[in-house]
Amino acid sequence: MKVVSVEPPKKLRGIVRHFWYSSFPNPDAFAKPYKILADGLPGIVFQHSTGNSSVLNSDGEPLPIAFLYGQKTTACTNLIRGTPTIIGVSFFPVAFKSLFNMNASDLTNDVLDIEHFFSRGFVDLLLNTADTEQTIGLFCDALYQQSSKQEQDAVIKQSVHHIIRNTANVNARDISAYSNTSRRQFQRRFKQCIGVAPETYIRIIKFQKAAQLLRNGHFQKLSDIAYALNYSDQSHFIREFKNFSGHTPKVFLRKGPDYRPVHMGNESSFCPLRLLEC
């Protein structure tokens, strides 16, 4: 499995983090399981094989051909059958509410058919595209029309930037103090925009930073990562990692794909991982 990332056009930067696509060669008749990890990003998935859904939930029920998904707070398993090409849109988290005019927490750990958000017949247009480039072009046009509906929450956007830049030492209480609002009001606004409480979002980003350190080999032992990211101890780090990935760090090392180099303080180099072969 190889995932290819595509940079969005200038008009969608700040809304779309990246487009991506991947082929899933599966010569066997049975559906192959994949772990879906908490990555801190909502998004869209478009997938099919000859017009039928190729992605199933853990109960074996097919997901919509094109669906919007929210934040994840634990890892789950999806099944992929056949040999589909799957195309995805990963949004910057604060863009979700402004794009779709809904409380982001309503879609946490859930998916929803995109027919609720785009024009009638949009999925049919996607199904009749000639190639991946044309599919991404359709998404670009549709999302650009959506993008002018509502302004992003500047306070929450700045808070997310701060969390990603200062993951090891950030504190949700301190972030709310910078917002010039009460802590309760800040928590409510953050959850509406991002889909989870700031404390949970910090934990997800910390896990993703740990995953990148593991794949880049930037450690000698697991306790080095626990210390670098300010986990209380190695046991705490392992528990958190397993909750968000479904695997212990050692198992993840055997299964996870390679990453490009990561600079911990640079948001543009932060490359979250969502999909992992079981």
N, C-alpha and C positions, 0 to 999 in steps of 0.2 A: 504494500500500500504506500503510495507516494502522494503527498498533498502538495499542490501547487498554489502559491499565494499570488494574487493579482492586486496591484495598487489601484485604489479608486481614482476616478477623474477629479480634477481640482474642485469642481463644483460640489462634490460630496465629501471632501476631506473635513474632518471634524464630525461627520455623521457616520460614515462607513469606515471602519478600521481597515478592512481588506475584504476582497472577494477570494474565494478559494474553490478548487475543484479537485476531485480525486476519482480514479477508477478502482473498482473492487473486483479483481479477477477471482472468481470462485467457481472452479470447474466442477465441484461436487454439487450434488442435488440438495444437500441440506443448507440451511441458513447459518451463516457464520457469526458468532457473537463478537461485539466490540464494546469496550467500556466507553461511556460518555462521562467525561470529567467535568468538575466545576472549574470554569475558566474565567469567570467574572464578566462575561460578555453575553448579551442577548443576540439573537440573529434569526436568519431565515435559512431553511434547507429546501432545495428543489431536487427531487430524486424520482426516478422511475425506470422501469424496464418494459419496453413496448407499451407504454401508457398505463402500466399498473405499478402500484407502490412496491418498492423493494426493501423498505425499511420497516421493521416490525418492532413493537415494544417487547418487553421481557415476557409478556404473556402470549406472544405470537400474534398479536393483533396489528394489522397494517396501519401505519401512520399516514396522514394525508400526503398526497404527491408534493405539495408545497405547503410548508408550515412555518409559522413564527414560533420561536421558542424563547423562554425567559431564562432568568438566572437559575443555576443549579446550586443546591446546598449540600448534596451528597452525590456520589457516583452512582450511575445506573448502567444497565446493559441493554443495548439494542441489538437486533439481529438483522443482518443484511443478506438477502438472497439474490441469486442470479449474478449478473455482471453489469450493474448499473454504473453510470457516471453520476456522481453526486456533486451538486454545485451549492455553495453556501455564501451567505453574506454575514459578516461579523460586524456588529455595530459598536461604536463607542457607547458605553453603558448609559451615559446621561442623555443620549439622543433618543432613547426608546420612547419615553413619555411624550416628547415633543413631536416625534414622527407619527405615532399612532394614537395620541390623545387618550391614553388609558393608563390607569395606575399600574406601574410595572410589577408590583407585588402580586397582582391578579394572575400573572402568568409565571410566577416562580415555580420551578419544578413541573412545568406543564407546557403543552404545545397547543396551537390553534391554527386551523386552516386559514391561509392567507386570503381566501375569498372574502373574509370579513373586512379586509382592509384595502383591497385593490379593486379595480373596475371589473365588472362582469366579463368573463371571457379571457382574463389575464392568464390564467393557468393554461388555457387552450393555446394561447400565443406562445407560451413557454414550451409547450409540448411540440410545437411545430417549428421551432428554431432549427437552423441548419447546423450550428456548432456552439461550443461553449462561449466564444466571443460574442455571438449574437444574443445568447441568453443573458449574459452579464450586461450587455447594452440595454436590453429590455428592463432589467432591474434598475439600471442607472436612471433611465427616463422616468420610471414609475416612482422611484424614491425621491428624485429631484422635485417632482410635483408634490409629494408629501412633505418635503422639508420646509416649506414656507408656511405651514399651518400654525406653528407655535414656536416661541422662543425657548431655547434651552435654559435651565435654571443655572445661572452663573455661579451661585454660591456652591451648589452641589458639584458642578463641573470642576471648580477649583479644588474642592475637597478630594475628589477622585484623583486629580493630578498629584495632590500632596500625598495621598496614600501610596500611590505607585512609586513616587520618588523617594519616600521615606518609610518604606514598608517595615523595616526591622524595629523602628523606634516610634512609629506613629501611635497615637492614642485617640480613640473616638471622642473622649471627653474634651481633649484639647482642641480637636477640630471644630466641635460645636461652639466652643468659646470664641473662635475666630469669626464665626458667622454673624455675630451681633443679634442672635436670636436665642430663645431659651433652648435648653438641651432637648426637651420634649418636642418642640416644634421642629428643630433641626432633624431629629430622628425620624419624625413623620415625613418631612420633605424628602429626606434621603431615601427612605424606603419606597415612597411613591415614584421617585425618579429612577432608582437603581434596581429596586425589586427586593432588596434585603436590607437589614439594619447595617449601619456602618461597621459595627463590631464583626458581623459575619463577612462583610466584604473584605475587611482587612485580613481575616483568616484565609479567605479564598486566594487573595493576591499573595499572601505569604507562602501558601502552599505552592502556587505556580512559580514563585521565585525559587523555592526549594527544588522543584522539579527541574528547573533549568540549571541550577547548580549541579545537580546530580548528573545530568546528561553532558554537561560541559567538563565534568571531572574536576571541578573547583573545590576539592575537599580531599582530606586523607582518611577521615572516618566520619560516620554519621553525626557524631557529637559536634563536629566542626560546623556543619550546616545548622544544627540546632542553636549553637552559640551565635553564629553570624546573623541569624534571623530572629534572635531573641525569644526562642521558645523557652519555656521554664526548665525543661530538661529533654534528654533524648527520647524518653518514653512519651512525653507530650507530643514531640515532633512526629513520631511514628504513628500515634493515634490519629493526629490531624491529617497526616498524609494518607492514611488508609481510608479515612472518611471521605476525602475529596477525590481520591483516585480509584478506590476499590482494591488497591494493592499496597503492600509494604514497600518502603523505599528500595529494598534489595530486589524484590520481584520486579518492580518498575524498571530498574536498571537493565534487567534482562529483556524487557518488552518494549521499552520506550524508543521512539525514533530519535535521530540525532538532531541537535539544535545548532543554530548559528551562535557565535559568541555573544554573551550578554553583559552589558554594563549595568550594574544594579541601580544606579541613579538616573539612568537615561530612559525615559518613557518610550521613546521611539524604538528602542531596541528590545522592549519587553514583548515577548512572543508567546502568548499563552497556548497551551496544548489542550485540545478538547477531545480528541479521538485516539483510542489506544486499542490495539489488537489484544484480545483475551488469550 
